[in-house]
Amino acid sequence: MIDRIEPCLPPGTYLRHTDVVKNVGNRQQPEGGAAAGASAAAYGPERGAENGTRARVARLILEHGPITAAMLGERLGLTPAAIRRHLDNLMNEGMVEARDSRVRGRRGRGRPARLFAITEAGRDAFVHGYDDLAASALRFLAEKAGSQAVAEFARRQVADLERRYRPMLAAAPPQQRIRLLAEALSNDGYAASAGEAPAPGGGDQLCQHHCPVAHVATEFPELCEAEVEVFERLLGTPVRRLATIAHGDGVCTTHVTPRGMTAADSRPAGSPAGPRTDEKNARPRARGGQRQKKDV
């Protein structure tokens, strides 16, 4: 049985790496007349923001950019006014940027056509298929060299994080380390926060609202286990993983034991012994290309 903890994230939809642009409105219909209708038919039924017009504009820019507004409109069957409205929205959100095209030879009259390119923020909003590639590589490693090789790979992956964080945390007073760790993780894209643990027994709680490897960690919990080992060494006190995004909890939550106490001392009565990251017992793996789904 897992400790019941207070949620670190306000109720609402959790956004992580999905195959859509973040902050795109739901169920946007194609615009621009009959041509747009033909385009909509080609893409099939709308399924919320995943197939929204703006998301398709951003994906075309990602895959074919830099690209002009005229070429985007032609590919999607949108009027110039419609395509420019979507481009303006994407630029306001920082997903797309505009630049002047280079003119070879003699330049004619008028402004050169503007090219639209994806920004780093826009690129980060898309899945690049790396999750499946990484899972396939780890599956191959497990088959050829065993689970111990996967664990060693996971530890090597987080070794750079430990190397970068250690000087800063080692120089800080112990009571400030969890806050500094949360700030460092946030700078690396984990959207982390730290605060007092709500459960009896004291201690602190580290919450990570984003996990770049959540899909892969669903099948290979060694990635989570290696991360927790690093947190324990950096903080200099026992830690215990209570929840993970990889298994549908919405937030990766880690309990940090007060210094001078053991993990058993800070564990409320009736709570499980050992970390949640012992996923070998918590959930069966699906190492055949099929990820285990969370029961609802």
NUKOLVO-794740 format. One line per 2 residues: for each residue y, x, z of C-alpha. Coordinates in Angstrom, 1 decimal, padded with zeros to 4 digits. Example, Ala and Ser with C-alpha at 12.3 -4.5 7.8 and 13.67 -1.06 7.14 Angstrom:
-004.5/012.3/007.8 | -001.1/013.7/007.1
This chain:
000.0/000.0/000.0 | 003.4/001.3/-000.9
006.5/001.2/001.3 | 008.8/-001.5/000.5
012.2/000.0/-000.3 | 015.6/-001.4/-001.0
016.4/-001.2/-004.7 | 018.8/001.7/-005.7
020.0/-000.1/-008.8 | 021.7/-003.5/-008.8
019.7/-006.3/-010.3 | 020.0/-006.5/-014.0
018.5/-005.1/-017.2 | 017.5/-001.4/-016.9
018.4/000.7/-020.0 | 016.4/003.7/-020.8
015.3/005.4/-024.1 | 014.6/002.5/-026.5
014.7/002.4/-030.2 | 018.1/000.7/-030.3
021.7/001.7/-029.8 | 022.9/001.2/-026.2
025.5/-001.5/-025.4 | 024.8/-003.3/-028.7
025.2/-007.1/-028.5 | 022.2/-009.3/-028.9
021.3/-011.3/-032.0 | 024.0/-010.2/-034.3
023.6/-011.9/-037.7 | 024.2/-010.1/-040.9
027.5/-010.9/-042.6 | 028.9/-010.8/-046.0
027.5/-013.8/-048.0 | 024.4/-014.2/-050.0
023.8/-010.4/-050.2 | 023.7/-010.3/-046.5
021.2/-013.1/-046.4 | 018.9/-011.2/-048.7
019.3/-008.1/-046.4 | 018.4/-010.2/-043.4
015.3/-011.5/-045.1 | 014.2/-007.9/-045.9
014.5/-006.9/-042.3 | 012.6/-010.0/-041.0
013.5/-012.2/-038.1 | 016.1/-011.0/-035.6
014.8/-009.8/-032.3 | 017.9/-009.2/-030.2
019.8/-006.0/-030.3 | 016.8/-004.1/-031.7
017.4/-005.6/-035.1 | 021.1/-006.3/-034.7
023.4/-005.5/-037.6 | 025.3/-002.8/-035.7
022.1/-001.1/-034.6 | 021.1/-001.0/-038.3
024.5/000.5/-039.3 | 024.1/003.2/-036.6
020.5/004.0/-037.6 | 021.5/004.4/-041.3
024.3/006.8/-040.2 | 021.8/008.7/-038.1
019.3/008.9/-040.9 | 021.6/009.4/-043.9
024.9/010.5/-042.5 | 027.6/011.6/-043.1
027.9/008.6/-045.2 | 030.8/006.4/-046.6
031.5/002.9/-045.6 | 030.9/001.8/-049.2
027.4/003.3/-049.2 | 026.6/001.6/-045.9
027.8/-001.7/-047.2 | 025.8/-001.4/-050.3
022.6/-000.5/-048.4 | 023.0/-003.4/-045.9
024.5/-005.9/-048.3 | 027.7/-006.3/-046.1
031.2/-006.9/-047.2 | 033.8/-004.1/-046.7
035.4/-006.1/-043.9 | 032.1/-006.6/-042.1
031.0/-003.0/-042.3 | 034.3/-001.7/-041.1
034.2/-004.0/-038.1 | 030.9/-002.6/-037.1
032.1/001.0/-037.7 | 035.2/000.4/-035.6
033.0/-000.9/-032.7 | 030.6/002.0/-032.9
033.5/004.5/-032.9 | 035.1/002.8/-029.9
031.8/003.2/-028.1 | 031.6/006.9/-029.0
028.5/006.5/-031.1 | 030.0/007.3/-034.4
032.9/009.6/-035.6 | 034.8/009.6/-038.9
035.8/012.7/-040.9 | 037.4/013.3/-044.2
035.1/014.3/-047.1 | 035.5/017.6/-048.7
036.7/017.5/-052.3 | 035.3/020.0/-054.8
037.6/020.9/-057.7 | 040.8/019.1/-058.4
041.7/016.3/-056.0 | 042.7/013.0/-057.5
045.2/010.5/-056.2 | 044.8/008.7/-052.9
043.0/009.7/-049.7 | 039.5/011.1/-049.9
036.7/008.8/-048.8 | 036.0/009.0/-045.1
032.5/009.9/-044.0 | 030.9/008.5/-040.9
028.5/010.7/-038.8 | 026.6/010.1/-035.6
027.8/011.7/-032.4 | 025.7/013.4/-029.8
026.0/010.2/-027.6 | 024.9/008.1/-030.5
022.0/010.5/-031.2 | 020.9/010.3/-027.6
020.7/006.5/-027.8 | 017.8/006.7/-030.3
014.2/007.6/-029.8 | 013.2/010.3/-032.2
009.5/009.9/-031.9 | 009.3/012.9/-029.6
007.6/010.8/-026.9 | 004.5/010.2/-029.0
004.5/013.8/-030.3 | 004.7/015.1/-026.7
002.0/012.8/-025.5 | -000.3/013.8/-028.4
000.3/017.5/-027.7 | -000.5/017.0/-024.0
-003.6/014.9/-024.8 | -004.8/017.8/-027.1
-004.1/020.3/-024.3 | -006.0/018.2/-021.8
-009.0/017.9/-024.1 | -009.1/021.6/-025.0
-008.1/023.2/-021.7 | -008.5/020.5/-019.0
-006.1/018.7/-016.7 | -005.2/021.9/-014.9
-003.6/023.2/-018.0 | -001.5/020.0/-018.2
-000.4/020.5/-014.6 | 000.5/024.2/-015.3
002.5/023.0/-018.4 | 004.4/020.5/-016.2
005.3/023.1/-013.6 | 006.6/025.4/-016.3
008.7/022.6/-017.8 | 010.6/022.1/-014.5
010.8/025.8/-013.6 | 014.1/026.1/-015.5
015.5/023.2/-013.5 | 014.5/024.9/-010.3
015.9/028.2/-011.4 | 019.3/026.7/-012.2
019.6/024.6/-009.1 | 018.3/027.0/-006.5
021.4/029.3/-006.1 | 023.7/026.3/-005.5
021.4/024.5/-003.1 | 020.5/027.7/-001.2
024.1/028.4/-000.5 | 024.8/024.8/000.8
024.3/023.5/004.3 | 020.9/021.7/004.6
022.6/018.3/005.2 | 024.5/018.6/001.9
021.6/019.6/-000.4 | 020.3/016.2/-001.3
023.8/015.1/-002.4 | 024.2/018.3/-004.5
020.8/017.8/-006.0 | 021.7/014.3/-007.0
024.9/015.6/-008.6 | 023.0/018.3/-010.5
020.4/015.8/-011.7 | 023.2/013.5/-012.9
024.8/016.3/-014.9 | 021.4/016.8/-016.6
021.2/013.1/-017.5 | 019.1/011.6/-014.7
021.8/009.3/-013.4 | 020.8/010.2/-009.8
022.2/009.1/-006.5 | 021.5/009.9/-002.8
021.9/008.1/000.4 | 020.2/007.2/003.7
016.7/005.8/003.5 | 016.6/002.1/004.3
013.0/002.3/005.7 | 012.4/003.0/009.4
011.9/006.6/010.4 | 015.1/008.1/009.1
015.6/010.5/006.3 | 017.3/010.3/002.9
016.5/008.7/-000.4 | 017.0/010.2/-003.8
017.2/007.8/-006.7 | 017.0/008.7/-010.4
018.0/005.8/-012.6 | 017.0/007.5/-015.8
014.0/009.5/-016.8 | 013.9/011.4/-020.2
010.1/011.6/-020.1 | 009.2/008.2/-018.6
007.0/007.2/-021.5 | 005.0/010.4/-021.5
004.8/010.5/-017.7 | 003.1/007.1/-017.8
000.0/008.8/-019.2 | 000.6/012.2/-017.7
001.8/011.9/-014.0 | 001.6/015.7/-013.7
005.2/015.7/-015.0 | 006.3/013.6/-011.9
004.2/015.6/-009.5 | 005.7/018.9/-010.7
009.2/017.5/-010.3 | 008.5/016.4/-006.7
007.1/019.8/-005.9 | 010.4/021.3/-007.1
012.5/018.9/-005.0 | 010.5/019.9/-001.9
011.1/023.6/-002.4 | 014.8/023.1/-003.2
015.5/020.9/-000.2 | 013.3/022.9/002.2
011.7/019.8/003.7 | 008.8/017.4/002.8
009.5/014.7/000.2 | 007.5/011.7/-000.9
007.7/009.8/-004.2 | 007.9/006.1/-003.5
008.4/004.6/-007.0 | 008.6/005.8/-010.6
010.2/004.5/-013.8 | 007.0/005.7/-015.6
005.1/002.9/-013.8 | 007.7/000.2/-014.3
009.5/000.4/-011.0 | 012.9/000.7/-012.6
014.0/003.6/-010.5 | 012.4/006.9/-009.5
012.7/006.9/-005.7 | 012.0/009.9/-003.5
012.0/009.8/000.3 | 013.3/013.0/001.8
012.1/013.8/005.3 | 014.7/014.9/007.9
014.5/018.6/008.5 | 012.4/019.6/011.5
010.1/016.5/011.0 | 006.9/016.3/009.1
006.3/013.7/006.4 | 003.9/011.9/008.8
006.6/011.8/011.5 | 009.0/009.9/009.3
006.5/007.6/007.7 | 006.7/004.0/009.0
003.6/002.6/010.6 | 001.1/001.2/008.0
002.6/003.2/005.1 | 000.3/005.2/002.9
-000.5/008.9/003.6 | 000.5/011.2/000.8
003.0/010.9/-002.0 | 003.2/008.1/-004.6
003.0/010.8/-007.2 | -000.8/011.1/-006.6
-001.0/008.9/-009.7 | -004.6/009.8/-010.2
-005.4/007.2/-007.5 | -002.5/004.9/-008.1
-003.1/004.0/-011.7 | -005.8/004.8/-014.3
-004.7/006.9/-017.2 | -005.1/005.9/-020.8
-005.5/009.2/-022.6 | -006.7/007.9/-025.9
-003.3/007.1/-027.4 | -003.1/003.7/-025.7
-000.7/003.7/-022.8 | -001.6/001.7/-019.6
000.5/-001.4/-019.3 | 001.9/-002.7/-016.0
000.3/-006.0/-014.9 | 002.8/-008.8/-014.5
